[in-house]
């Protein structure tokens, strides 16, 4: 895709608190420059790193109570996202699912 202006990127205002001005929530020049920044992460050899997501997904699933009790999954979801993203993008995870003392990024805290 080379012309981001041909597509609607969703509810820009509604999701801006969560997504910021990144590729999923912007148009025009911001979208184009963000896409150019992210493009190298989606080369064929990077997409083949799906084992990273499988590892972190299994870790997330192991933390869900098996007894059927109701719980708030958002903190686990945020930590999963942080762990998988840092492993994928930087080659090493911050392992926040293993260590609840790792602080959540401020954007996550502002959504509560």
C-alpha positions as CSV (number, residue, x, y, z in Angstrom):
1,X,0.0,0.0,0.0
2,X,1.5,3.3,-1.0
3,X,-1.4,5.7,-0.7
4,X,-2.7,5.8,2.9
5,X,-5.1,8.6,2.1
6,X,-7.3,6.1,0.1
7,X,-8.3,4.3,3.3
8,X,-10.1,5.3,6.4
9,X,-8.1,4.5,9.5
10,X,-11.0,4.2,12.0
11,X,-12.2,6.5,14.8
12,X,-9.2,8.7,15.0
13,X,-10.4,10.8,17.9
14,X,-12.0,8.0,19.9
15,X,-8.8,5.8,19.8
16,X,-6.2,8.5,20.0
17,X,-5.8,8.2,23.8
18,X,-4.9,4.6,23.4
19,X,-3.2,4.5,20.0
20,X,-1.6,7.9,19.9
21,X,-0.5,9.2,16.5
22,X,0.8,5.9,15.1
23,X,0.0,4.0,12.0
24,X,-3.3,2.7,13.1
25,X,-4.7,6.1,14.1
26,X,-3.4,8.7,11.7
27,X,-3.6,9.9,8.2
28,X,-1.5,11.8,5.7
29,X,2.1,12.5,6.4
30,X,2.1,11.1,10.0
31,X,0.7,7.8,8.6
32,X,3.2,7.8,5.8
33,X,6.3,8.4,8.0
34,X,5.1,5.9,10.7
35,X,4.6,3.3,8.0
36,X,8.1,3.9,6.7
37,X,9.5,3.5,10.2
38,X,7.7,0.2,10.7
39,X,8.2,-1.4,7.3
40,X,11.5,-3.1,8.2
41,X,9.8,-4.9,11.1
42,X,7.6,-6.8,8.6
43,X,10.2,-8.2,6.3
44,X,9.7,-11.9,5.5
45,X,12.3,-13.0,8.0
46,X,10.7,-10.9,10.8
47,X,7.3,-12.4,10.1
48,X,8.8,-15.8,10.6
49,X,9.4,-14.8,14.2
50,X,5.9,-15.9,15.2
51,X,7.4,-18.2,17.8
52,X,7.9,-15.1,19.9
53,X,4.2,-14.5,20.0
54,X,3.4,-18.1,20.6
55,X,5.8,-18.1,23.6
56,X,4.2,-15.0,25.2
57,X,0.7,-16.1,24.4
58,X,1.3,-19.4,26.2
59,X,2.7,-17.4,29.2
60,X,-0.4,-15.2,29.2
61,X,-2.7,-18.3,29.0
62,X,-0.9,-19.9,31.9
63,X,-1.7,-16.9,34.1
64,X,-5.5,-17.1,33.5
65,X,-7.3,-18.8,36.5
66,X,-8.3,-22.3,35.5
67,X,-11.1,-22.5,38.1
68,X,-13.4,-20.2,36.1
69,X,-13.3,-17.3,38.5
70,X,-13.9,-13.9,37.0
71,X,-10.9,-11.6,36.9
72,X,-9.8,-8.5,35.1
73,X,-7.6,-9.5,32.1
74,X,-6.6,-6.0,31.1
75,X,-3.4,-5.9,33.2
76,X,-2.3,-9.3,31.9
77,X,-3.2,-8.2,28.4
78,X,-1.1,-5.0,28.7
79,X,1.8,-6.9,30.0
80,X,1.5,-9.5,27.3
81,X,1.5,-6.7,24.7
82,X,4.5,-5.1,26.3
83,X,6.4,-8.4,26.5
84,X,5.6,-9.6,23.0
85,X,6.3,-6.2,21.4
86,X,9.7,-5.7,23.1
87,X,10.8,-9.2,22.2
88,X,9.7,-8.8,18.6
89,X,11.0,-5.3,18.1
90,X,14.1,-5.3,20.2
91,X,15.1,-8.9,20.4
92,X,14.5,-9.1,24.2
93,X,11.4,-9.0,26.3
94,X,11.0,-7.0,29.5
95,X,9.2,-10.0,30.9
96,X,6.6,-8.1,32.7
97,X,4.3,-11.1,32.9
98,X,6.9,-12.8,35.0
99,X,7.6,-9.8,37.2
100,X,4.5,-7.8,38.2
101,X,6.9,-5.2,39.7
102,X,7.7,-4.0,36.2
103,X,5.7,-0.8,35.9
104,X,3.1,-0.6,33.2
105,X,3.7,2.2,30.6
106,X,1.8,5.4,31.5
107,X,-0.5,5.0,28.5
108,X,-1.9,1.8,29.9
109,X,-2.4,3.4,33.3
110,X,-4.3,6.3,31.8
111,X,-6.9,4.0,30.3
112,X,-8.0,2.5,33.6
